Every structure is written in structure tokens, then in C-alpha cells.
Amino acid sequence: MSELERDPISDMPWPGPVEPRAEVSNAIRRQCTAGLGPRMRLRAGHRLAISLLLSAAIISYLVYFGASHGRPESALRGALYGAIGWSVVQAIVLFFGLTRPPGRRISRRLRVALLLGVPLAFLIYLVFAGAGAAPLYDVTHGVQGAWTLRCGGFALAFGALASLGMLLVWRGTDPLTPGLSGALAGVAGGLAGACAIGCGCAATETWHLILSHGSILIAFGAIGWAFGRRWLAP
């Protein structure tokens, strides 16, 4: 084909977009807008308050459980004081980790420090709070092993209740770092479960406290990271 020869189709005007019929447009509009309406969103302060109230309710129930099952008043009082102190830590984690809007929170490095530092600090606290460490084999086998397993199961259940509640309360609030925010919510929920079981459980052996009470913070931090990437992203 010579340079003078051109495809006649290339000289034709480009057709404009074809508008759908009115009934088709209306059907599309109805389909896309079905179920839409104004939605009231909780403020960050309300979410924080709900999270703390949920933790307080779980801890209060275990305090009642411990008192009704004959736990010594002095031991129960000490556990309650510890729970109150760690509730303050939980409020700090939620405030600096989740309450401030994305983009205005503390740096990612500091939030990661909270994520790693709080479980570590809690485990150290349990080491000092324990009355002494028995051989690890004894704590994980036989009658003591069954107690450790049963107590850990209750701690996981209450920690899961608190963590799930917090993830739902903060759902869809972090478009930037949903995994990290979910992990912080998981640690905060695990802290509620650990403090609660500390009020209901009479054990003072160090390995029992670490395995049954403290390890759930690490578990729920990882679980919160996985769930937060889906639930906390808008």
C-alpha cells in the first residue's frame, strides 16, 4: 500500500457514546443505590468508652466469680489492684494506638513498640507477681497440667470475647495501617482477658501464670493483626 492510499475507515468520525434507554438507566440506578441511606458513625471517644466498658464488664464478672468461689480476700484485692493498673495501660494502648484519627496518630515505630512492649511488660509483671516457679514439666503434665490447660482455655475465651468486641467496635476505622491497629486491639483485648482470669484464678505459680494468663496477649496480637487487615480497613 502506497503512502497516498489510506484506509477510508480511518477518516470516519469516531462515534459518540450511546446513552442507555431511560428504563435501563433507572434499573441500574435502583440496583446500585439499593439499601443506601444515612449511617451514623460512632465517634472515636465513644468507641474508646465502649472498649473500656467491655473490659470492665469481663473483669467484674471474674471478680465476682473469684469472690463467690472462696478466693481469699487479700489475694482477690491484690489481683483487682493489678487489673486496675493494667486497665490504665490498656486505655493508653487504645488511645494512642486507635483513638486518634489515621495520619495523626503517634508514629508507626512507637505503635509497634506498644505492640511488642506491652505483652513483654505483662509477662515480666507475672514473673514478679508469681510465688515461685515449679519445674515446667510438672506444670504442663498431670493434675497441674490439666489445671493449666483449663485455665488457659478460660483466658482464651474471655480474651477472645474482649478482642472480638474491640475489633467490631473499631471496624472500618483505619485505611492506612489496619493490620497494626488490629494487633493493638487484639493485645488490648487479651490484656482484658488476662487480667480477668487473674481475678478468678487462685494460682500463683509462675509458669502457670505465664502459660495460662500471659501468653494470650501474644496470641491475640497475632490474631488481631490477621483480622484487622480485613475488618479495620474501610
C-alpha positions as CSV (number, residue, x, y, z in Angstrom):
1,M,0.0,0.0,0.0
2,S,1.5,3.4,-1.0
3,E,1.7,6.4,1.3
4,L,-1.2,8.1,-0.7
5,E,-3.5,5.2,-0.1
6,R,-5.5,5.5,3.2
7,D,-8.0,3.3,4.8
8,P,-11.3,5.0,4.4
9,I,-12.4,3.8,7.8
10,S,-9.8,5.9,9.5
11,D,-11.4,9.1,8.1
12,M,-14.8,8.3,9.5
13,P,-15.8,10.3,12.6
14,W,-15.5,8.5,16.0
15,P,-19.0,7.5,17.2
16,G,-20.1,9.2,20.4
17,P,-21.2,7.2,23.4
18,V,-24.6,5.6,23.2
19,E,-26.8,6.5,26.1
20,P,-28.8,3.7,27.5
21,R,-32.6,3.8,27.4
22,A,-34.3,5.6,30.3
23,E,-35.7,2.4,31.7
24,V,-32.2,0.8,31.7
25,S,-30.7,3.8,33.4
26,N,-33.4,3.7,36.1
27,A,-32.9,0.0,36.7
28,I,-29.1,0.5,37.0
29,R,-29.7,3.3,39.5
30,R,-32.1,1.3,41.6
31,Q,-29.7,-1.6,41.7
32,C,-26.7,0.5,42.7
33,T,-28.5,2.5,45.3
34,A,-30.5,-0.2,47.0
35,G,-30.0,-0.2,50.7
36,L,-28.1,3.1,50.8
37,G,-29.0,5.6,53.4
38,P,-27.6,7.9,56.1
39,R,-25.4,6.0,58.5
40,M,-24.5,7.2,62.0
41,R,-20.9,6.5,62.9
42,L,-19.6,6.3,66.4
43,R,-17.1,8.9,67.5
44,A,-13.6,7.8,68.5
45,G,-14.3,8.7,72.1
46,H,-17.4,6.6,72.1
47,R,-15.5,3.7,70.7
48,L,-12.9,4.0,73.4
49,A,-15.5,4.2,76.1
50,I,-17.3,1.0,74.8
51,S,-14.0,-0.8,74.6
52,L,-13.1,0.0,78.2
53,L,-16.6,-0.8,79.4
54,L,-16.5,-4.2,77.7
55,S,-13.2,-4.9,79.5
56,A,-14.6,-3.7,82.8
57,A,-17.6,-5.9,82.5
58,I,-15.4,-9.0,81.8
59,I,-13.1,-8.2,84.7
60,S,-16.1,-7.5,87.1
61,Y,-17.6,-10.9,86.2
62,L,-14.4,-12.7,87.1
63,V,-14.0,-10.7,90.3
64,Y,-17.5,-11.9,91.3
65,F,-16.6,-15.4,90.3
66,G,-13.5,-15.4,92.4
67,A,-15.3,-14.0,95.4
68,S,-18.2,-16.4,95.1
69,H,-15.8,-19.4,94.9
70,G,-14.0,-18.6,98.1
71,R,-10.8,-16.9,96.9
72,P,-9.1,-15.2,99.8
73,E,-10.0,-11.5,100.1
74,S,-6.4,-10.4,100.2
75,A,-5.4,-12.3,97.1
76,L,-8.5,-11.1,95.3
77,R,-7.8,-7.5,96.3
78,G,-4.2,-7.8,95.0
79,A,-5.4,-9.2,91.7
80,L,-8.0,-6.4,91.4
81,Y,-5.4,-3.7,92.0
82,G,-3.3,-5.3,89.3
83,A,-6.2,-5.4,86.9
84,I,-6.9,-1.7,87.6
85,G,-3.3,-0.8,86.9
86,W,-3.2,-2.8,83.6
87,S,-6.6,-1.3,82.6
88,V,-4.8,2.1,82.6
89,V,-2.2,0.6,80.3
90,Q,-5.0,-0.8,78.1
91,A,-6.5,2.7,77.9
92,I,-3.2,4.1,76.8
93,V,-2.8,1.4,74.1
94,L,-6.3,2.2,72.8
95,F,-6.0,5.9,73.0
96,F,-2.6,6.3,71.3
97,G,-3.0,3.3,69.0
98,L,-6.6,3.6,67.8
99,T,-8.5,6.7,69.1
100,R,-6.6,9.4,67.3
101,P,-7.5,9.6,63.6
102,P,-5.3,7.9,61.0
103,G,-2.5,10.1,59.9
104,R,-2.5,11.9,63.2
105,R,-1.5,9.1,65.5
106,I,1.9,8.5,67.0
107,S,4.5,7.2,64.7
108,R,4.3,3.7,63.4
109,R,7.5,2.9,65.2
110,L,6.0,3.9,68.6
111,R,2.9,1.9,67.9
112,V,5.0,-1.2,67.1
113,A,6.8,-0.5,70.4
114,L,3.5,-0.6,72.2
115,L,2.5,-3.8,70.4
116,L,5.7,-5.5,71.5
117,G,6.4,-3.8,74.7
118,V,3.0,-4.3,76.5
119,P,3.0,-8.1,76.3
120,L,6.6,-8.3,77.3
121,A,6.0,-5.9,80.3
122,F,3.0,-8.0,81.3
123,L,5.0,-11.2,81.2
124,I,7.7,-9.6,83.4
125,Y,4.9,-8.5,85.8
126,L,3.7,-12.0,86.1
127,V,7.2,-13.3,86.9
128,F,7.4,-10.9,89.8
129,A,3.8,-11.5,90.9
130,G,4.3,-15.2,91.0
131,A,5.1,-17.0,94.2
132,G,7.9,-19.1,92.6
133,A,8.4,-21.4,89.6
134,A,7.9,-25.1,89.8
135,P,9.5,-27.4,87.2
136,L,8.0,-26.7,83.8
137,Y,7.3,-30.4,83.3
138,D,5.1,-30.6,86.5
139,V,3.1,-27.5,85.4
140,T,2.3,-29.0,82.0
141,H,1.6,-32.6,83.0
142,G,-0.7,-34.4,85.3
143,V,-3.2,-32.6,87.5
144,Q,-1.3,-29.3,87.3
145,G,-1.1,-29.6,83.5
146,A,-4.9,-30.1,83.4
147,W,-5.4,-27.0,85.5
148,T,-3.0,-25.0,83.3
149,L,-4.9,-26.1,80.2
150,R,-8.3,-25.4,81.7
151,C,-7.3,-22.0,83.0
152,G,-5.7,-21.1,79.7
153,G,-8.9,-22.1,77.9
154,F,-10.9,-19.7,80.1
155,A,-8.4,-17.0,79.5
156,L,-8.6,-17.5,75.7
157,A,-12.4,-17.4,75.8
158,F,-12.6,-14.2,77.8
159,G,-9.7,-12.7,75.8
160,A,-11.5,-13.7,72.5
161,L,-14.7,-12.0,73.7
162,A,-12.9,-8.8,74.5
163,S,-10.7,-8.8,71.4
164,L,-13.6,-9.6,69.1
165,G,-15.7,-6.9,70.7
166,M,-12.9,-4.3,70.2
167,L,-12.3,-5.3,66.6
168,L,-16.0,-4.9,65.9
169,V,-16.1,-1.5,67.7
170,W,-13.2,-0.2,65.7
171,R,-14.3,-1.8,62.4
172,G,-13.6,0.2,59.3
173,T,-11.6,3.0,61.1
174,D,-8.1,2.6,59.7
175,P,-7.4,2.8,55.9
176,L,-3.6,3.2,56.5
177,T,-2.4,0.5,58.9
178,P,-5.4,-1.8,59.6
179,G,-3.2,-4.8,60.5
180,L,-1.2,-2.9,63.1
181,S,-4.4,-1.3,64.6
182,G,-6.0,-4.8,64.7
183,A,-3.0,-6.2,66.5
184,L,-3.2,-3.4,69.1
185,A,-6.9,-4.1,69.6
186,G,-6.0,-7.8,70.0
187,V,-3.4,-7.0,72.6
188,A,-5.8,-4.8,74.5
189,G,-8.5,-7.5,74.4
190,G,-6.0,-10.1,75.5
191,L,-5.0,-7.9,78.4
192,A,-8.6,-7.7,79.5
193,G,-8.9,-11.5,79.4
194,A,-5.6,-12.0,81.2
195,C,-6.5,-9.5,84.0
196,A,-9.9,-11.0,84.3
197,I,-8.6,-14.6,84.7
198,G,-6.1,-13.3,87.2
199,C,-9.0,-12.3,89.4
200,G,-10.8,-15.6,89.0
201,C,-7.9,-18.0,89.2
202,A,-6.2,-18.7,92.6
203,A,-2.9,-20.0,91.1
204,T,0.3,-18.2,92.0
205,E,2.9,-20.5,90.3
206,T,5.0,-18.5,87.9
207,W,4.9,-20.9,84.9
208,H,1.1,-21.3,85.3
209,L,0.7,-17.5,85.2
210,I,2.9,-17.2,82.1
211,L,1.4,-20.0,80.1
212,S,-2.3,-19.7,81.1
213,H,-2.6,-16.0,81.7
214,G,0.1,-14.0,79.9
215,S,0.7,-15.9,76.6
216,I,-2.8,-14.9,75.3
217,L,-1.6,-11.4,74.7
218,I,0.9,-12.7,72.1
219,A,-1.8,-14.9,70.6
220,F,-4.4,-12.2,70.3
221,G,-1.8,-9.7,69.0
222,A,-1.2,-12.1,66.0
223,I,-4.9,-12.9,65.6
224,G,-5.8,-9.2,65.7
225,W,-3.2,-8.4,63.0
226,A,-4.8,-11.0,60.7
227,F,-8.4,-10.0,61.4
228,G,-7.6,-6.2,61.4
229,R,-6.3,-6.2,57.9
230,R,-9.8,-7.1,56.7
231,W,-12.1,-5.7,59.4
232,L,-10.4,-2.4,60.2
233,A,-9.9,-1.3,56.6
234,P,-12.8,0.7,55.3
